[in-house]
């Protein structure tokens, strides 16, 4: 299972294409920094789970987005980034056990290993 984490602030123009490019994800968490445009409505309409939080700085905001994700495998994107269709197809290959060369970060395994 794959989660996508996205942080936003007034991204109504860029967010729709970003969200559409990760249609294959099992979970999408959008952490919004109190947008005043239609960012939140767009994210909801495209199936993302929304969390509204004040801006804490880039690293802390990204970490908060990861913390809200439901699954251990997390793809972190900015609203102006897109997953190309060919890359999305590779995700299906990894699910079926094929070796694709795609590297995804297993956040839970890394986080647990740093606690040792």
VEXZA-724198 format. One record per residue (C-alpha): residue number from 1; residue in three letters; x, y, z. Coordinates in steps of 0.2 Angstrom, whole numbers, plus 5000, padded with zeros to 4 digits. Example, Ala and Ser with C-alpha at 12.3 -4.5 7.8 and 13.67 -1.06 7.14 Angstrom:
+-----+-----+------+------+------+
!   n ! res !    X !    Y !    Z !
+-----+-----+------+------+------+
!   1 ! ALA ! 5062 ! 4978 ! 5039 !
!   2 ! SER ! 5068 ! 4995 ! 5036 !
+-----+-----+------+------+------+
This chain:
+-----+-----+------+------+------+
!   n ! res !    X !    Y !    Z !
+-----+-----+------+------+------+
!   1 ! UNK ! 5000 ! 5000 ! 5000 !
!   2 ! UNK ! 5006 ! 5017 ! 4995 !
!   3 ! UNK ! 5003 ! 5034 ! 5003 !
!   4 ! UNK ! 5007 ! 5051 ! 4995 !
!   5 ! UNK ! 5011 ! 5066 ! 5006 !
!   6 ! UNK ! 5009 ! 5084 ! 4999 !
!   7 ! UNK ! 5010 ! 5101 ! 5007 !
!   8 ! UNK ! 5001 ! 5116 ! 5001 !
!   9 ! UNK ! 4997 ! 5134 ! 5003 !
!  10 ! UNK ! 4986 ! 5142 ! 4989 !
!  11 ! UNK ! 4990 ! 5129 ! 4976 !
!  12 ! UNK ! 4973 ! 5129 ! 4967 !
!  13 ! UNK ! 4981 ! 5130 ! 4950 !
!  14 ! UNK ! 4994 ! 5117 ! 4952 !
!  15 ! UNK ! 4986 ! 5104 ! 4964 !
!  16 ! UNK ! 4974 ! 5096 ! 4952 !
!  17 ! UNK ! 4987 ! 5090 ! 4940 !
!  18 ! UNK ! 4998 ! 5084 ! 4954 !
!  19 ! UNK ! 4983 ! 5074 ! 4962 !
!  20 ! UNK ! 4978 ! 5067 ! 4946 !
!  21 ! UNK ! 4995 ! 5061 ! 4943 !
!  22 ! UNK ! 4995 ! 5050 ! 4959 !
!  23 ! UNK ! 4978 ! 5042 ! 4955 !
!  24 ! UNK ! 4986 ! 5025 ! 4959 !
!  25 ! UNK ! 4990 ! 5029 ! 4977 !
!  26 ! UNK ! 4980 ! 5020 ! 4991 !
!  27 ! UNK ! 4980 ! 5036 ! 5002 !
!  28 ! UNK ! 4984 ! 5054 ! 4999 !
!  29 ! UNK ! 4987 ! 5066 ! 5013 !
!  30 ! UNK ! 4987 ! 5085 ! 5010 !
!  31 ! UNK ! 4993 ! 5096 ! 5023 !
!  32 ! UNK ! 4987 ! 5113 ! 5020 !
!  33 ! UNK ! 4995 ! 5129 ! 5028 !
!  34 ! UNK ! 4978 ! 5139 ! 5029 !
!  35 ! UNK ! 4975 ! 5142 ! 5010 !
!  36 ! UNK ! 4964 ! 5157 ! 5006 !
!  37 ! UNK ! 4960 ! 5150 ! 4988 !
!  38 ! UNK ! 4951 ! 5134 ! 4983 !
!  39 ! UNK ! 4965 ! 5122 ! 4987 !
!  40 ! UNK ! 4956 ! 5113 ! 5001 !
!  41 ! UNK ! 4940 ! 5111 ! 4991 !
!  42 ! UNK ! 4950 ! 5104 ! 4976 !
!  43 ! UNK ! 4960 ! 5092 ! 4987 !
!  44 ! UNK ! 4944 ! 5085 ! 4994 !
!  45 ! UNK ! 4935 ! 5084 ! 4977 !
!  46 ! UNK ! 4950 ! 5074 ! 4971 !
!  47 ! UNK ! 4949 ! 5062 ! 4985 !
!  48 ! UNK ! 4963 ! 5068 ! 4997 !
!  49 ! UNK ! 4962 ! 5068 ! 5015 !
!  50 ! UNK ! 4965 ! 5086 ! 5021 !
!  51 ! UNK ! 4974 ! 5092 ! 5037 !
!  52 ! UNK ! 4975 ! 5111 ! 5040 !
!  53 ! UNK ! 4990 ! 5116 ! 5050 !
!  54 ! UNK ! 4999 ! 5133 ! 5052 !
!  55 ! UNK ! 5016 ! 5133 ! 5043 !
!  56 ! UNK ! 5030 ! 5126 ! 5054 !
!  57 ! UNK ! 5044 ! 5127 ! 5041 !
!  58 ! UNK ! 5048 ! 5116 ! 5026 !
!  59 ! UNK ! 5055 ! 5101 ! 5035 !
!  60 ! UNK ! 5042 ! 5100 ! 5049 !
!  61 ! UNK ! 5028 ! 5103 ! 5037 !
!  62 ! UNK ! 5034 ! 5088 ! 5026 !
!  63 ! UNK ! 5036 ! 5077 ! 5042 !
!  64 ! UNK ! 5019 ! 5081 ! 5048 !
!  65 ! UNK ! 5012 ! 5076 ! 5030 !
!  66 ! UNK ! 5022 ! 5059 ! 5032 !
!  67 ! UNK ! 5015 ! 5057 ! 5050 !
!  68 ! UNK ! 4997 ! 5059 ! 5043 !
!  69 ! UNK ! 5000 ! 5045 ! 5030 !
!  70 ! UNK ! 4991 ! 5029 ! 5033 !
!  71 ! UNK ! 5004 ! 5017 ! 5025 !
!  72 ! UNK ! 5023 ! 5014 ! 5028 !
!  73 ! UNK ! 5027 ! 5017 ! 5009 !
!  74 ! UNK ! 5026 ! 5036 ! 5006 !
!  75 ! UNK ! 5029 ! 5046 ! 4991 !
!  76 ! UNK ! 5032 ! 5065 ! 4995 !
!  77 ! UNK ! 5028 ! 5078 ! 4982 !
!  78 ! UNK ! 5026 ! 5096 ! 4980 !
!  79 ! UNK ! 5010 ! 5103 ! 4972 !
!  80 ! UNK ! 5020 ! 5108 ! 4957 !
!  81 ! UNK ! 5027 ! 5090 ! 4954 !
!  82 ! UNK ! 5019 ! 5076 ! 4944 !
!  83 ! UNK ! 5021 ! 5057 ! 4943 !
!  84 ! UNK ! 5024 ! 5053 ! 4925 !
!  85 ! UNK ! 5012 ! 5039 ! 4918 !
!  86 ! UNK ! 5026 ! 5028 ! 4915 !
!  87 ! UNK ! 5032 ! 5029 ! 4933 !
!  88 ! UNK ! 5014 ! 5026 ! 4939 !
!  89 ! UNK ! 5014 ! 5010 ! 4928 !
!  90 ! UNK ! 5030 ! 5004 ! 4937 !
!  91 ! UNK ! 5020 ! 5005 ! 4954 !
!  92 ! UNK ! 5009 ! 4992 ! 4947 !
!  93 ! UNK ! 5024 ! 4981 ! 4943 !
!  94 ! UNK ! 5031 ! 4982 ! 4960 !
!  95 ! UNK ! 5014 ! 4977 ! 4967 !
!  96 ! UNK ! 5014 ! 4961 ! 4957 !
!  97 ! UNK ! 5032 ! 4956 ! 4963 !
!  98 ! UNK ! 5041 ! 4961 ! 4947 !
!  99 ! UNK ! 5058 ! 4970 ! 4948 !
! 100 ! UNK ! 5057 ! 4987 ! 4941 !
! 101 ! UNK ! 5072 ! 4997 ! 4947 !
! 102 ! UNK ! 5060 ! 5009 ! 4955 !
! 103 ! UNK ! 5066 ! 5013 ! 4973 !
! 104 ! UNK ! 5053 ! 5018 ! 4986 !
! 105 ! UNK ! 5057 ! 5022 ! 5003 !
! 106 ! UNK ! 5049 ! 5012 ! 5017 !
! 107 ! UNK ! 5047 ! 5026 ! 5030 !
! 108 ! UNK ! 5043 ! 5014 ! 5045 !
! 109 ! UNK ! 5058 ! 5003 ! 5042 !
! 110 ! UNK ! 5070 ! 5018 ! 5041 !
! 111 ! UNK ! 5062 ! 5027 ! 5056 !
! 112 ! UNK ! 5063 ! 5011 ! 5067 !
! 113 ! UNK ! 5081 ! 5008 ! 5062 !
! 114 ! UNK ! 5086 ! 5026 ! 5068 !
! 115 ! UNK ! 5079 ! 5022 ! 5085 !
! 116 ! UNK ! 5092 ! 5009 ! 5088 !
+-----+-----+------+------+------+
